[in-house]
């Protein structure tokens, strides 16, 4: 298995109840996995634990051959090789499309940055939009910029939190297919969470229901 999560436990500091108790998940390399569940069931918390934004109370998280969390290890978020697309996309409003994508590219030459940005603009079908700011884009375009930024450093894993919740209903079918096509072209293993069964059916190779 490429991603292994075993016996993951977590509760928030001010809560008496565990939001996750002995949670397990195994993912094959290159799969798109959906975690499906209602609000408050812990699905977004799972993403935060995998990303290292929260610390489990017990269990194991392994990505590839690296333990990013167990009883002896805690790898910091920036060292995990994970890209994340937040529910509100979290684009920098003062940066252009090009600037937002470039933000994730560290320790590479100016030539390599430009080459990678052009590759990503082509991948997400936003050629010619590189000088636009987020407020000049539609919701679907902002989502694609956020995805391109997450993909830019070639992560081992991409996490997406409710990727369609901010989109108009009539656009969702089109955007679902676009997103699936983009992720499949990259071959990057992906996990997304949603409360919408249609999202799961349209995109996921595997669906886990909480």
C-alpha positions in Angstrom: 0.0 0.0 0.0 1.1 3.5 -0.8 -0.8 5.2 2.0 -1.3 3.4 5.3 -3.3 4.7 8.2 -3.7 2.4 11.2 -5.6 2.9 14.5 -5.7 6.7 14.2 -7.2 8.4 17.3 -8.0 12.0 17.8 -10.1 14.4 19.9 -10.0 18.1 20.2 -8.7 19.6 23.5 -12.0 20.9 24.7 -14.0 17.8 23.7 -14.7 14.7 25.8 -15.6 12.6 22.8 -13.2 11.2 20.2 -13.9 12.4 16.7 -11.8 9.5 15.4 -11.4 6.2 17.1 -9.1 3.5 15.6 -9.6 4.8 12.1 -7.9 2.8 9.3 -7.3 3.5 5.6 -5.2 1.9 2.9 -4.7 3.6 -0.5 -3.0 2.3 -3.6 -0.6 4.6 -5.5 -2.4 6.8 -8.1 -5.9 6.3 -6.7 -8.4 9.0 -6.1 -10.1 8.2 -2.8 -13.2 9.9 -1.4 -14.0 10.1 2.3 -17.8 10.6 2.3 -19.8 11.8 5.3 -22.0 14.4 6.9 -20.7 17.6 8.6 -19.0 16.9 11.9 -18.2 13.3 11.2 -14.4 13.9 11.2 -13.6 13.8 7.5 -11.9 17.1 7.3 -10.0 16.3 10.5 -8.6 13.2 8.8 -7.1 15.5 6.1 -5.6 17.8 8.7 -4.0 14.8 10.5 -2.5 13.5 7.3 -1.2 16.9 6.4 0.3 17.4 9.9 -1.9 20.3 10.8 -3.2 18.4 13.8 -1.4 15.8 15.9 -3.1 12.4 16.5 -3.4 10.9 20.0 -2.3 7.6 18.6 -1.9 5.4 15.5 0.3 5.4 12.4 0.4 7.4 9.2 2.7 6.2 6.5 3.2 7.7 3.0 5.3 5.6 0.7 8.1 4.2 2.8 8.1 7.1 5.3 6.3 7.1 8.6 5.1 10.7 9.0 3.5 9.9 12.3 3.8 7.1 14.8 4.8 6.8 18.5 8.4 7.9 17.6 7.9 10.2 14.7 6.2 13.5 13.8 7.2 14.9 10.4 6.3 18.6 10.1 3.8 19.6 7.4 6.3 21.2 5.1 8.4 18.0 5.1 5.6 15.6 4.2 5.4 16.1 0.5 1.7 16.9 0.5 -0.3 19.4 -1.5 -3.5 20.7 0.0 -6.5 22.4 -1.6 -8.6 24.1 1.0 -12.4 24.5 0.9 -12.2 28.2 0.2 -9.1 27.7 -2.1 -7.0 30.1 0.1 -5.5 31.9 -2.9 -3.4 35.0 -2.1 -5.6 37.9 -3.3 -2.5 40.2 -3.9 -0.8 37.6 -6.2 -1.6 36.9 -9.8 -2.4 33.4 -11.0 1.3 33.0 -11.9 2.3 34.3 -8.5 0.0 31.9 -6.6 1.3 28.9 -8.5 4.9 30.1 -8.1 4.5 30.3 -4.3 4.8 26.6 -4.0 8.0 26.4 -6.0 11.1 26.6 -3.7 14.8 26.1 -4.4 14.5 25.9 -8.2 15.9 28.3 -10.8 14.0 31.0 -12.5 14.0 29.1 -15.7 12.7 25.9 -14.0 9.9 28.0 -12.3 8.8 29.5 -15.6 8.8 26.1 -17.3 6.8 24.5 -14.5 4.3 27.3 -14.4 3.7 27.0 -18.1 3.2 23.3 -17.8 0.7 23.8 -15.1 -1.2 26.5 -16.9 -1.6 24.1 -19.8 -2.6 21.3 -17.5 -5.4 23.3 -15.8 -6.4 25.0 -19.1 -5.6 28.5 -17.9 -3.1 29.7 -20.5 -3.4 33.4 -20.9 -4.7 33.9 -17.4 -1.3 34.1 -15.6 -1.5 37.9 -15.0 -5.1 37.9 -13.6 -5.9 38.2 -9.9 -8.2 35.8 -8.1 -11.1 38.3 -8.0 -11.0 38.3 -11.8 -11.6 34.5 -12.0 -14.7 32.4 -11.7 -15.1 29.9 -8.9 -14.1 27.0 -11.2 -11.0 28.9 -12.4 -10.0 29.7 -8.8 -10.2 26.0 -7.9 -8.0 25.1 -10.8 -5.4 27.7 -9.7 -5.5 26.3 -6.2 -5.0 22.8 -7.6 -2.1 23.9 -9.8 -0.4 25.5 -6.8 -0.8 22.3 -4.8 0.6 20.2 -7.7 3.5 22.6 -8.5 6.1 21.1 -6.2 5.2 17.5 -7.4 3.9 16.2 -4.1 3.5 12.6 -3.2 -0.1 13.2 -2.2 -2.9 15.8 -2.8 -5.6 16.5 -0.2 -8.8 18.3 -1.2 -11.3 19.5 1.4 -14.9 19.8 0.0 -13.6 20.8 -3.5 -17.1 21.6 -4.9 -18.9 23.2 -2.1 -18.3 26.8 -3.3 -19.4 26.1 -6.9 -22.8 26.8 -8.5 -24.8 23.6 -8.9 -25.0 23.9 -12.7 -21.2 23.9 -13.0 -20.5 21.0 -10.7 -20.8 18.2 -13.3 -18.4 20.0 -15.6 -15.9 20.9 -12.9 -16.0 17.4 -11.4 -14.9 15.9 -14.7 -12.2 18.6 -15.2 -10.8 17.9 -11.8 -10.7 14.2 -12.2 -9.0 14.5 -15.6 -6.3 16.9 -14.2 -5.5 14.6 -11.3 -5.4 11.5 -13.4 -3.0 13.2 -15.9 -0.6 14.0 -13.0 -0.8 10.4 -11.6 -0.7 11.9 -8.0 -2.4 9.9 -5.3 -5.3 12.0 -4.0 -7.8 12.1 -1.1 -10.8 14.3 -1.1 -13.6 14.7 1.4 -17.2 15.6 0.7 -20.8 15.2 1.9 -22.1 14.8 -1.6 -22.6 11.3 -3.0 -22.5 12.6 -6.5 -19.0 14.0 -6.0 -17.9 10.5 -4.9 -19.5 8.7 -7.8 -18.2 11.2 -10.4 -14.5 11.2 -9.3 -13.4 8.6 -6.8 -11.8 5.3 -7.6 -12.6 4.2 -4.0 -15.1 5.7 -1.5 -14.9 5.4 2.2 -18.1 6.3 4.1 -17.8 7.6 7.7 
